Amino acid sequence: MNPNTCVRCSSAELQPGKLWGYHQVRFVPESRRFLSLFSSVKVRALVCMNCGTVNLAAEQAAVAEIMK
Ligand SMILES: [Zn+2]
């Protein structure tokens, strides 16, 4: 999967942003029991301006770091 193109239509016209509810959405590895800012990573959202799909991504290096 190329993080710079839409997973649905492969368009490169992606608008970056965040998914936001009461708090910002974060990724927590399944092996982590407790949720904290130090055991989770930000989830980046990119809306495809061609088809409207919301593409989600997280920084792999940050996930690898909290898995140590
Ligand atoms: Zn698309």
N, CA, C, O and the ligand as a Tripos MOL2 file, in Angstrom:
@<TRIPOS>MOLECULE
protein
  273   271    69     0     0
PROTEIN
NO_CHARGES

@<TRIPOS>ATOM
      1 N           0.8380   -1.1880    0.0000 N.3       1 MET1
      2 CA          0.0000    0.0000    0.0000 C.3       1 MET1
      3 C           0.8750    1.2420    0.0000 C.2       1 MET1
      4 O           1.7350    1.4080    0.8650 O.2       1 MET1
      5 N           0.6550    2.0940   -0.9570 N.am      2 ASN2
      6 CA          1.3740    3.3610   -1.0180 C.3       2 ASN2
      7 C           0.6290    4.3850   -0.1670 C.2       2 ASN2
      8 O          -0.5320    4.6870   -0.4450 O.2       2 ASN2
      9 N           1.2800    4.9280    0.8700 N.am      3 PRO3
     10 CA          0.5710    5.8680    1.7460 C.3       3 PRO3
     11 C           0.2540    7.2060    1.0900 C.2       3 PRO3
     12 O          -0.4590    8.0260    1.6670 O.2       3 PRO3
     13 N           0.7760    7.4320   -0.1060 N.am      4 ASN4
     14 CA          0.5390    8.7030   -0.7890 C.3       4 ASN4
     15 C          -0.5540    8.6170   -1.8470 C.2       4 ASN4
     16 O          -0.8040    9.5860   -2.5640 O.2       4 ASN4
     17 N          -1.2120    7.4530   -1.9480 N.am      5 THR5
     18 CA         -2.3060    7.3070   -2.9000 C.3       5 THR5
     19 C          -3.4980    6.6640   -2.1960 C.2       5 THR5
     20 O          -3.3350    5.9630   -1.1980 O.2       5 THR5
     21 N          -4.6830    6.9050   -2.7180 N.am      6 CYS6
     22 CA         -5.9200    6.3670   -2.1560 C.3       6 CYS6
     23 C          -5.9600    4.8460   -2.2800 C.2       6 CYS6
     24 O          -5.6280    4.3010   -3.3320 O.2       6 CYS6
     25 N          -6.3700    4.1530   -1.1990 N.am      7 VAL7
     26 CA         -6.4370    2.6870   -1.2230 C.3       7 VAL7
     27 C          -7.5710    2.2050   -2.1200 C.2       7 VAL7
     28 O          -7.5570    1.0540   -2.5570 O.2       7 VAL7
     29 N          -8.5410    3.0480   -2.4010 N.am      8 ARG8
     30 CA         -9.6940    2.6400   -3.2070 C.3       8 ARG8
     31 C          -9.5060    2.9160   -4.6920 C.2       8 ARG8
     32 O          -9.7680    2.0490   -5.5260 O.2       8 ARG8
     33 N          -9.0480    4.1330   -5.0290 N.am      9 CYS9
     34 CA         -8.9870    4.4960   -6.4530 C.3       9 CYS9
     35 C          -7.5840    4.8640   -6.9320 C.2       9 CYS9
     36 O          -7.3960    5.1780   -8.1070 O.2       9 CYS9
     37 N          -6.5970    4.8270   -6.0340 N.am     10 SER10
     38 CA         -5.1880    5.1130   -6.3490 C.3      10 SER10
     39 C          -4.9260    6.5720   -6.7070 C.2      10 SER10
     40 O          -3.8390    6.8930   -7.1870 O.2      10 SER10
     41 N          -5.8730    7.4490   -6.4910 N.am     11 SER11
     42 CA         -5.6520    8.8650   -6.7540 C.3      11 SER11
     43 C          -4.6190    9.4200   -5.7800 C.2      11 SER11
     44 O          -4.5510    8.9980   -4.6260 O.2      11 SER11
     45 N          -3.8240   10.3620   -6.2500 N.am     12 ALA12
     46 CA         -2.8380   11.0230   -5.3900 C.3      12 ALA12
     47 C          -3.3860   12.3240   -4.8200 C.2      12 ALA12
     48 O          -2.6690   13.0500   -4.1310 O.2      12 ALA12
     49 N          -4.6480   12.6250   -5.0990 N.am     13 GLU13
     50 CA         -5.2490   13.8650   -4.6050 C.3      13 GLU13
     51 C          -5.8220   13.6400   -3.2080 C.2      13 GLU13
     52 O          -7.0340   13.5170   -3.0290 O.2      13 GLU13
     53 N          -4.9150   13.5880   -2.2100 N.am     14 LEU14
     54 CA         -5.3060   13.3270   -0.8300 C.3      14 LEU14
     55 C          -5.1940   14.5990   -0.0040 C.2      14 LEU14
     56 O          -4.2020   15.3240   -0.0780 O.2      14 LEU14
     57 N          -6.2300   14.8510    0.7800 N.am     15 GLN15
     58 CA         -6.2430   16.0130    1.6750 C.3      15 GLN15
     59 C          -5.9580   15.5270    3.0900 C.2      15 GLN15
     60 O          -6.7670   14.7830    3.6460 O.2      15 GLN15
     61 N          -4.8200   15.9250    3.7030 N.am     16 PRO16
     62 CA         -4.5080   15.4580    5.0440 C.3      16 PRO16
     63 C          -5.3710   16.1230    6.1130 C.2      16 PRO16
     64 O          -5.8150   17.2600    5.9500 O.2      16 PRO16
     65 N          -5.5990   15.4040    7.2020 N.am     17 GLY17
     66 CA         -6.3620   15.9330    8.3210 C.3      17 GLY17
     67 C          -6.3210   14.9670    9.4800 C.2      17 GLY17
     68 O          -5.4120   14.1410    9.5650 O.2      17 GLY17
     69 N          -7.2910   15.0550   10.3760 N.am     18 LYS18
     70 CA         -7.3470   14.1960   11.5600 C.3      18 LYS18
     71 C          -8.7570   13.6600   11.7140 C.2      18 LYS18
     72 O          -9.7200   14.2890   11.2760 O.2      18 LYS18
     73 N          -8.8750   12.4920   12.3400 N.am     19 LEU19
     74 CA        -10.1880   11.9950   12.7630 C.3      19 LEU19
     75 C         -10.3680   12.4780   14.1870 C.2      19 LEU19
     76 O          -9.5090   12.2450   15.0370 O.2      19 LEU19
     77 N         -11.4600   13.1370   14.4510 N.am     20 TRP20
     78 CA        -11.6260   13.7610   15.7500 C.3      20 TRP20
     79 C         -13.0270   13.4960   16.2630 C.2      20 TRP20
     80 O         -14.0100   13.8000   15.5870 O.2      20 TRP20
     81 N         -13.1220   12.9310   17.4520 N.am     21 GLY21
     82 CA        -14.3990   12.7680   18.1320 C.3      21 GLY21
     83 C         -14.3210   13.5930   19.3900 C.2      21 GLY21
     84 O         -14.0910   14.8010   19.3350 O.2      21 GLY21
     85 N         -14.5100   12.9480   20.5260 N.am     22 TYR22
     86 CA        -14.3160   13.6400   21.7850 C.3      22 TYR22
     87 C         -12.8280   13.8860   21.9890 C.2      22 TYR22
     88 O         -12.4210   14.9110   22.5370 O.2      22 TYR22
     89 N         -12.0060   12.9070   21.5290 N.am     23 HIS23
     90 CA        -10.5550   13.0120   21.5340 C.3      23 HIS23
     91 C         -10.0620   12.6000   20.1630 C.2      23 HIS23
     92 O         -10.8020   11.9920   19.3900 O.2      23 HIS23
     93 N          -8.8310   12.9220   19.8600 N.am     24 GLN24
     94 CA         -8.2520   12.4890   18.5990 C.3      24 GLN24
     95 C          -8.0860   10.9760   18.6070 C.2      24 GLN24
     96 O          -7.7380   10.3900   19.6320 O.2      24 GLN24
     97 N          -8.3340   10.3450   17.4650 N.am     25 VAL25
     98 CA         -8.2010    8.8940   17.3330 C.3      25 VAL25
     99 C          -6.7290    8.5150   17.3290 C.2      25 VAL25
    100 O          -5.9240    9.1350   16.6330 O.2      25 VAL25
    101 N          -6.3730    7.4840   18.1150 N.am     26 ARG26
    102 CA         -4.9970    7.0130   18.1930 C.3      26 ARG26
    103 C          -4.9800    5.5060   17.9930 C.2      26 ARG26
    104 O          -5.9700    4.8280   18.2690 O.2      26 ARG26
    105 N          -3.8550    4.9800   17.5120 N.am     27 PHE27
    106 CA         -3.6840    3.5400   17.3300 C.3      27 PHE27
    107 C          -3.0050    2.9600   18.5590 C.2      27 PHE27
    108 O          -1.9920    3.4840   19.0240 O.2      27 PHE27
    109 N          -3.5760    1.8560   19.0950 N.am     28 VAL28
    110 CA         -2.9940    1.1630   20.2460 C.3      28 VAL28
    111 C          -2.7440   -0.2840   19.8260 C.2      28 VAL28
    112 O          -3.6850   -0.9740   19.4330 O.2      28 VAL28
    113 N          -1.5050   -0.7600   19.8980 N.am     29 PRO29
    114 CA         -1.2340   -2.1570   19.5610 C.3      29 PRO29
    115 C          -2.0480   -3.0850   20.4680 C.2      29 PRO29
    116 O          -2.2580   -2.7840   21.6430 O.2      29 PRO29
    117 N          -2.4990   -4.1960   19.9240 N.am     30 GLU30
    118 CA         -3.3540   -5.1160   20.6600 C.3      30 GLU30
    119 C          -2.6950   -5.6360   21.9340 C.2      30 GLU30
    120 O          -3.3780   -5.9700   22.9020 O.2      30 GLU30
    121 N          -1.3460   -5.7040   21.9290 N.am     31 SER31
    122 CA         -0.6280   -6.2410   23.0920 C.3      31 SER31
    123 C          -0.5960   -5.2620   24.2690 C.2      31 SER31
    124 O          -0.2090   -5.6430   25.3740 O.2      31 SER31
    125 N          -0.9950   -4.0140   24.0470 N.am     32 ARG32
    126 CA         -0.9850   -3.0260   25.1260 C.3      32 ARG32
    127 C          -2.2880   -3.0650   25.9020 C.2      32 ARG32
    128 O          -3.3700   -2.9850   25.3210 O.2      32 ARG32
    129 N          -2.1790   -3.1900   27.2200 N.am     33 ARG33
    130 CA         -3.3830   -3.2560   28.0450 C.3      33 ARG33
    131 C          -3.9020   -1.8800   28.4080 C.2      33 ARG33
    132 O          -5.1100   -1.6670   28.5020 O.2      33 ARG33
    133 N          -2.9930   -0.9560   28.6090 N.am     34 PHE34
    134 CA         -3.4040    0.3580   29.0800 C.3      34 PHE34
    135 C          -3.2150    1.4060   27.9970 C.2      34 PHE34
    136 O          -2.2150    1.4110   27.2800 O.2      34 PHE34
    137 N          -4.1830    2.2780   27.8950 N.am     35 LEU35
    138 CA         -4.1210    3.3400   26.9030 C.3      35 LEU35
    139 C          -3.4710    4.5680   27.5210 C.2      35 LEU35
    140 O          -3.9360    5.0880   28.5350 O.2      35 LEU35
    141 N          -2.3990    5.0220   26.9010 N.am     36 SER36
    142 CA         -1.7870    6.2830   27.3040 C.3      36 SER36
    143 C          -1.1840    6.9100   26.0680 C.2      36 SER36
    144 O          -1.0700    6.2580   25.0300 O.2      36 SER36
    145 N          -0.7970    8.1640   26.1700 N.am     37 LEU37
    146 CA         -0.1630    8.8250   25.0290 C.3      37 LEU37
    147 C           1.1530    8.1540   24.6860 C.2      37 LEU37
    148 O           1.6170    8.2390   23.5500 O.2      37 LEU37
    149 N           1.7740    7.4680   25.6860 N.am     38 PHE38
    150 CA          3.0660    6.8370   25.4670 C.3      38 PHE38
    151 C           2.9450    5.4290   24.8990 C.2      38 PHE38
    152 O           3.9480    4.8570   24.4700 O.2      38 PHE38
    153 N           1.7550    4.8590   24.8840 N.am     39 SER39
    154 CA          1.5720    3.5130   24.3320 C.3      39 SER39
    155 C           0.6260    3.5460   23.1340 C.2      39 SER39
    156 O           0.0160    2.5330   22.7910 O.2      39 SER39
    157 N           0.5060    4.6920   22.5100 N.am     40 SER40
    158 CA         -0.3440    4.8190   21.3360 C.3      40 SER40
    159 C           0.2820    5.8310   20.3770 C.2      40 SER40
    160 O           1.1190    6.6430   20.7710 O.2      40 SER40
    161 N          -0.1310    5.7700   19.1380 N.am     41 VAL41
    162 CA          0.4110    6.6990   18.1410 C.3      41 VAL41
    163 C          -0.7350    7.4050   17.4230 C.2      41 VAL41
    164 O          -1.8420    6.8780   17.3130 O.2      41 VAL41
    165 N          -0.4450    8.5900   16.9440 N.am     42 LYS42
    166 CA         -1.4460    9.3590   16.2120 C.3      42 LYS42
    167 C          -1.8410    8.6310   14.9300 C.2      42 LYS42
    168 O          -1.0100    7.9820   14.2960 O.2      42 LYS42
    169 N          -3.0870    8.7420   14.5640 N.am     43 VAL43
    170 CA         -3.5750    8.2070   13.2950 C.3      43 VAL43
    171 C          -3.7730    9.3840   12.3480 C.2      43 VAL43
    172 O          -4.4950   10.3370   12.6460 O.2      43 VAL43
    173 N          -3.1200    9.2890   11.2180 N.am     44 ARG44
    174 CA         -3.2180   10.3380   10.2070 C.3      44 ARG44
    175 C          -4.3720    9.9920    9.2650 C.2      44 ARG44
    176 O          -4.4910    8.8490    8.8230 O.2      44 ARG44
    177 N          -5.2030   10.9550    8.9640 N.am     45 ALA45
    178 CA         -6.3280   10.7440    8.0480 C.3      45 ALA45
    179 C          -6.0970   11.5490    6.7780 C.2      45 ALA45
    180 O          -5.6900   12.7100    6.8190 O.2      45 ALA45
    181 N          -6.3660   10.9040    5.6550 N.am     46 LEU46
    182 CA         -6.2460   11.5800    4.3650 C.3      46 LEU46
    183 C          -7.5200   11.2910    3.5840 C.2      46 LEU46
    184 O          -7.8330   10.1350    3.3020 O.2      46 LEU46
    185 N          -8.2550   12.3460    3.2340 N.am     47 VAL47
    186 CA         -9.4730   12.1630    2.4460 C.3      47 VAL47
    187 C          -9.1110   12.2670    0.9740 C.2      47 VAL47
    188 O          -8.4470   13.2100    0.5450 O.2      47 VAL47
    189 N          -9.5580   11.2840    0.2150 N.am     48 CYS48
    190 CA         -9.3290   11.3010   -1.2340 C.3      48 CYS48
    191 C         -10.2820   12.3170   -1.8610 C.2      48 CYS48
    192 O         -11.4990   12.2190   -1.7040 O.2      48 CYS48
    193 N          -9.7230   13.2850   -2.5650 N.am     49 MET49
    194 CA        -10.5260   14.3220   -3.1900 C.3      49 MET49
    195 C         -11.1800   13.8130   -4.4730 C.2      49 MET49
    196 O         -11.9880   14.5190   -5.0770 O.2      49 MET49
    197 N         -10.8360   12.5880   -4.8940 N.am     50 ASN50
    198 CA        -11.4260   11.9960   -6.0960 C.3      50 ASN50
    199 C         -12.6590   11.1580   -5.7660 C.2      50 ASN50
    200 O         -13.6740   11.2640   -6.4540 O.2      50 ASN50
    201 N         -12.5880   10.3070   -4.7010 N.am     51 CYS51
    202 CA        -13.7030    9.3930   -4.4210 C.3      51 CYS51
    203 C         -14.2810    9.5560   -3.0120 C.2      51 CYS51
    204 O         -15.3170    8.9650   -2.7070 O.2      51 CYS51
    205 N         -13.6380   10.3400   -2.1520 N.am     52 GLY52
    206 CA        -14.1780   10.5810   -0.8190 C.3      52 GLY52
    207 C         -13.7690    9.5720    0.2350 C.2      52 GLY52
    208 O         -14.1500    9.7120    1.3970 O.2      52 GLY52
    209 N         -13.0100    8.5690   -0.1370 N.am     53 THR53
    210 CA        -12.5680    7.5720    0.8450 C.3      53 THR53
    211 C         -11.6460    8.2160    1.8750 C.2      53 THR53
    212 O         -10.7790    9.0200    1.5320 O.2      53 THR53
    213 N         -11.8450    7.8520    3.1430 N.am     54 VAL54
    214 CA        -10.9500    8.3150    4.2050 C.3      54 VAL54
    215 C          -9.8750    7.2490    4.3860 C.2      54 VAL54
    216 O         -10.1600    6.1270    4.8050 O.2      54 VAL54
    217 N          -8.6390    7.6130    4.0630 N.am     55 ASN55
    218 CA         -7.5010    6.7090    4.1980 C.3      55 ASN55
    219 C          -6.8350    6.9860    5.5420 C.2      55 ASN55
    220 O          -6.6240    8.1430    5.9050 O.2      55 ASN55
    221 N          -6.5020    5.9280    6.2810 N.am     56 LEU56
    222 CA         -5.8670    6.0840    7.5870 C.3      56 LEU56
    223 C          -4.4470    5.5410    7.5380 C.2      56 LEU56
    224 O          -4.1680    4.5520    6.8600 O.2      56 LEU56
    225 N          -3.5510    6.2050    8.2700 N.am     57 ALA57
    226 CA         -2.1610    5.7590    8.3220 C.3      57 ALA57
    227 C          -1.5750    6.1320    9.6630 C.2      57 ALA57
    228 O          -1.9950    7.1040   10.2910 O.2      57 ALA57
    229 N          -0.5940    5.3490   10.0990 N.am     58 ALA58
    230 CA          0.1640    5.6460   11.3130 C.3      58 ALA58
    231 C           1.6380    5.5190   10.9660 C.2      58 ALA58
    232 O           2.0060    4.7910   10.0440 O.2      58 ALA58
    233 N           2.4730    6.2230   11.7000 N.am     59 GLU59
    234 CA          3.9040    6.1770   11.4470 C.3      59 GLU59
    235 C           4.4350    4.8420   11.9690 C.2      59 GLU59
    236 O           4.3600    4.5620   13.1660 O.2      59 GLU59
    237 N           4.9730    4.0170   11.0610 N.am     60 GLN60
    238 CA          5.4540    2.6840   11.4400 C.3      60 GLN60
    239 C           6.5630    2.7610   12.4750 C.2      60 GLN60
    240 O           6.6050    1.9270   13.3790 O.2      60 GLN60
    241 N           7.4630    3.7330   12.3750 N.am     61 ALA61
    242 CA          8.5740    3.8420   13.3240 C.3      61 ALA61
    243 C           8.0440    4.1070   14.7340 C.2      61 ALA61
    244 O           8.5930    3.5970   15.7100 O.2      61 ALA61
    245 N           6.9800    4.9030   14.8420 N.am     62 ALA62
    246 CA          6.4060    5.1900   16.1540 C.3      62 ALA62
    247 C           5.7480    3.9420   16.7400 C.2      62 ALA62
    248 O           5.8270    3.7110   17.9460 O.2      62 ALA62
    249 N           5.1010    3.1370   15.8990 N.am     63 VAL63
    250 CA          4.4820    1.8860   16.3780 C.3      63 VAL63
    251 C           5.5810    0.9220   16.8270 C.2      63 VAL63
    252 O           5.4570    0.2860   17.8740 O.2      63 VAL63
    253 N           6.6520    0.8110   16.0430 N.am     64 ALA64
    254 CA          7.7580   -0.0890   16.4090 C.3      64 ALA64
    255 C           8.3830    0.3430   17.7390 C.2      64 ALA64
    256 O           8.7740   -0.5020   18.5440 O.2      64 ALA64
    257 N           8.4750    1.6340   17.9650 N.am     65 GLU65
    258 CA          9.0740    2.1510   19.1980 C.3      65 GLU65
    259 C           8.2580    1.7730   20.4290 C.2      65 GLU65
    260 O           8.8360    1.4030   21.4500 O.2      65 GLU65
    261 N           6.9370    1.8550   20.3590 N.am     66 ILE66
    262 CA          6.1360    1.5260   21.5390 C.3      66 ILE66
    263 C           5.9760    0.0100   21.7220 C.2      66 ILE66
    264 O           5.5370   -0.4460   22.7770 O.2      66 ILE66
    265 N           6.3360   -0.7700   20.6860 N.am     67 MET67
    266 CA          6.2750   -2.2300   20.8120 C.3      67 MET67
    267 C           7.5050   -2.7930   21.5250 C.2      67 MET67
    268 O           7.5250   -3.9740   21.8710 O.2      67 MET67
    269 N           8.5380   -1.9600   21.7510 N.am     68 LYS68
    270 CA          9.7660   -2.4350   22.4190 C.3      68 LYS68
    271 C           9.5000   -2.7630   23.8640 C.2      68 LYS68
    272 O          10.4120   -3.1760   24.5810 O.2      68 LYS68
    273 ZN         -9.9380    7.6380   -3.9120 Zn       69 ZN69
@<TRIPOS>BOND
     1     1     2 1
     2     2     3 1
     3     3     4 2
     4     3     5 am
     5     5     6 1
     6     6     7 1
     7     7     8 2
     8     7     9 am
     9     9    10 1
    10    10    11 1
    11    11    12 2
    12    11    13 am
    13    13    14 1
    14    14    15 1
    15    15    16 2
    16    15    17 am
    17    17    18 1
    18    18    19 1
    19    19    20 2
    20    19    21 am
    21    21    22 1
    22    22    23 1
    23    23    24 2
    24    23    25 am
    25    25    26 1
    26    26    27 1
    27    27    28 2
    28    27    29 am
    29    29    30 1
    30    30    31 1
    31    31    32 2
    32    31    33 am
    33    33    34 1
    34    34    35 1
    35    35    36 2
    36    35    37 am
    37    37    38 1
    38    38    39 1
    39    39    40 2
    40    39    41 am
    41    41    42 1
    42    42    43 1
    43    43    44 2
    44    43    45 am
    45    45    46 1
    46    46    47 1
    47    47    48 2
    48    47    49 am
    49    49    50 1
    50    50    51 1
    51    51    52 2
    52    51    53 am
    53    53    54 1
    54    54    55 1
    55    55    56 2
    56    55    57 am
    57    57    58 1
    58    58    59 1
    59    59    60 2
    60    59    61 am
    61    61    62 1
    62    62    63 1
    63    63    64 2
    64    63    65 am
    65    65    66 1
    66    66    67 1
    67    67    68 2
    68    67    69 am
    69    69    70 1
    70    70    71 1
    71    71    72 2
    72    71    73 am
    73    73    74 1
    74    74    75 1
    75    75    76 2
    76    75    77 am
    77    77    78 1
    78    78    79 1
    79    79    80 2
    80    79    81 am
    81    81    82 1
    82    82    83 1
    83    83    84 2
    84    83    85 am
    85    85    86 1
    86    86    87 1
    87    87    88 2
    88    87    89 am
    89    89    90 1
    90    90    91 1
    91    91    92 2
    92    91    93 am
    93    93    94 1
    94    94    95 1
    95    95    96 2
    96    95    97 am
    97    97    98 1
    98    98    99 1
    99    99   100 2
   100    99   101 am
   101   101   102 1
   102   102   103 1
   103   103   104 2
   104   103   105 am
   105   105   106 1
   106   106   107 1
   107   107   108 2
   108   107   109 am
   109   109   110 1
   110   110   111 1
   111   111   112 2
   112   111   113 am
   113   113   114 1
   114   114   115 1
   115   115   116 2
   116   115   117 am
   117   117   118 1
   118   118   119 1
   119   119   120 2
   120   119   121 am
   121   121   122 1
   122   122   123 1
   123   123   124 2
   124   123   125 am
   125   125   126 1
   126   126   127 1
   127   127   128 2
   128   127   129 am
   129   129   130 1
   130   130   131 1
   131   131   132 2
   132   131   133 am
   133   133   134 1
   134   134   135 1
   135   135   136 2
   136   135   137 am
   137   137   138 1
   138   138   139 1
   139   139   140 2
   140   139   141 am
   141   141   142 1
   142   142   143 1
   143   143   144 2
   144   143   145 am
   145   145   146 1
   146   146   147 1
   147   147   148 2
   148   147   149 am
   149   149   150 1
   150   150   151 1
   151   151   152 2
   152   151   153 am
   153   153   154 1
   154   154   155 1
   155   155   156 2
   156   155   157 am
   157   157   158 1
   158   158   159 1
   159   159   160 2
   160   159   161 am
   161   161   162 1
   162   162   163 1
   163   163   164 2
   164   163   165 am
   165   165   166 1
   166   166   167 1
   167   167   168 2
   168   167   169 am
   169   169   170 1
   170   170   171 1
   171   171   172 2
   172   171   173 am
   173   173   174 1
   174   174   175 1
   175   175   176 2
   176   175   177 am
   177   177   178 1
   178   178   179 1
   179   179   180 2
   180   179   181 am
   181   181   182 1
   182   182   183 1
   183   183   184 2
   184   183   185 am
   185   185   186 1
   186   186   187 1
   187   187   188 2
   188   187   189 am
   189   189   190 1
   190   190   191 1
   191   191   192 2
   192   191   193 am
   193   193   194 1
   194   194   195 1
   195   195   196 2
   196   195   197 am
   197   197   198 1
   198   198   199 1
   199   199   200 2
   200   199   201 am
   201   201   202 1
   202   202   203 1
   203   203   204 2
   204   203   205 am
   205   205   206 1
   206   206   207 1
   207   207   208 2
   208   207   209 am
   209   209   210 1
   210   210   211 1
   211   211   212 2
   212   211   213 am
   213   213   214 1
   214   214   215 1
   215   215   216 2
   216   215   217 am
   217   217   218 1
   218   218   219 1
   219   219   220 2
   220   219   221 am
   221   221   222 1
   222   222   223 1
   223   223   224 2
   224   223   225 am
   225   225   226 1
   226   226   227 1
   227   227   228 2
   228   227   229 am
   229   229   230 1
   230   230   231 1
   231   231   232 2
   232   231   233 am
   233   233   234 1
   234   234   235 1
   235   235   236 2
   236   235   237 am
   237   237   238 1
   238   238   239 1
   239   239   240 2
   240   239   241 am
   241   241   242 1
   242   242   243 1
   243   243   244 2
   244   243   245 am
   245   245   246 1
   246   246   247 1
   247   247   248 2
   248   247   249 am
   249   249   250 1
   250   250   251 1
   251   251   252 2
   252   251   253 am
   253   253   254 1
   254   254   255 1
   255   255   256 2
   256   255   257 am
   257   257   258 1
   258   258   259 1
   259   259   260 2
   260   259   261 am
   261   261   262 1
   262   262   263 1
   263   263   264 2
   264   263   265 am
   265   265   266 1
   266   266   267 1
   267   267   268 2
   268   267   269 am
   269   269   270 1
   270   270   271 1
   271   271   272 2
@<TRIPOS>SUBSTRUCTURE
     1 MET1         2 RESIDUE 1 A MET
     2 ASN2         6 RESIDUE 1 A ASN
     3 PRO3        10 RESIDUE 1 A PRO
     4 ASN4        14 RESIDUE 1 A ASN
     5 THR5        18 RESIDUE 1 A THR
     6 CYS6        22 RESIDUE 1 A CYS
     7 VAL7        26 RESIDUE 1 A VAL
     8 ARG8        30 RESIDUE 1 A ARG
     9 CYS9        34 RESIDUE 1 A CYS
    10 SER10       38 RESIDUE 1 A SER
    11 SER11       42 RESIDUE 1 A SER
    12 ALA12       46 RESIDUE 1 A ALA
    13 GLU13       50 RESIDUE 1 A GLU
    14 LEU14       54 RESIDUE 1 A LEU
    15 GLN15       58 RESIDUE 1 A GLN
    16 PRO16       62 RESIDUE 1 A PRO
    17 GLY17       66 RESIDUE 1 A GLY
    18 LYS18       70 RESIDUE 1 A LYS
    19 LEU19       74 RESIDUE 1 A LEU
    20 TRP20       78 RESIDUE 1 A TRP
    21 GLY21       82 RESIDUE 1 A GLY
    22 TYR22       86 RESIDUE 1 A TYR
    23 HIS23       90 RESIDUE 1 A HIS
    24 GLN24       94 RESIDUE 1 A GLN
    25 VAL25       98 RESIDUE 1 A VAL
    26 ARG26      102 RESIDUE 1 A ARG
    27 PHE27      106 RESIDUE 1 A PHE
    28 VAL28      110 RESIDUE 1 A VAL
    29 PRO29      114 RESIDUE 1 A PRO
    30 GLU30      118 RESIDUE 1 A GLU
    31 SER31      122 RESIDUE 1 A SER
    32 ARG32      126 RESIDUE 1 A ARG
    33 ARG33      130 RESIDUE 1 A ARG
    34 PHE34      134 RESIDUE 1 A PHE
    35 LEU35      138 RESIDUE 1 A LEU
    36 SER36      142 RESIDUE 1 A SER
    37 LEU37      146 RESIDUE 1 A LEU
    38 PHE38      150 RESIDUE 1 A PHE
    39 SER39      154 RESIDUE 1 A SER
    40 SER40      158 RESIDUE 1 A SER
    41 VAL41      162 RESIDUE 1 A VAL
    42 LYS42      166 RESIDUE 1 A LYS
    43 VAL43      170 RESIDUE 1 A VAL
    44 ARG44      174 RESIDUE 1 A ARG
    45 ALA45      178 RESIDUE 1 A ALA
    46 LEU46      182 RESIDUE 1 A LEU
    47 VAL47      186 RESIDUE 1 A VAL
    48 CYS48      190 RESIDUE 1 A CYS
    49 MET49      194 RESIDUE 1 A MET
    50 ASN50      198 RESIDUE 1 A ASN
    51 CYS51      202 RESIDUE 1 A CYS
    52 GLY52      206 RESIDUE 1 A GLY
    53 THR53      210 RESIDUE 1 A THR
    54 VAL54      214 RESIDUE 1 A VAL
    55 ASN55      218 RESIDUE 1 A ASN
    56 LEU56      222 RESIDUE 1 A LEU
    57 ALA57      226 RESIDUE 1 A ALA
    58 ALA58      230 RESIDUE 1 A ALA
    59 GLU59      234 RESIDUE 1 A GLU
    60 GLN60      238 RESIDUE 1 A GLN
    61 ALA61      242 RESIDUE 1 A ALA
    62 ALA62      246 RESIDUE 1 A ALA
    63 VAL63      250 RESIDUE 1 A VAL
    64 ALA64      254 RESIDUE 1 A ALA
    65 GLU65      258 RESIDUE 1 A GLU
    66 ILE66      262 RESIDUE 1 A ILE
    67 MET67      266 RESIDUE 1 A MET
    68 LYS68      270 RESIDUE 1 A LYS
    69 ZN69       273 GROUP 0 **** ****
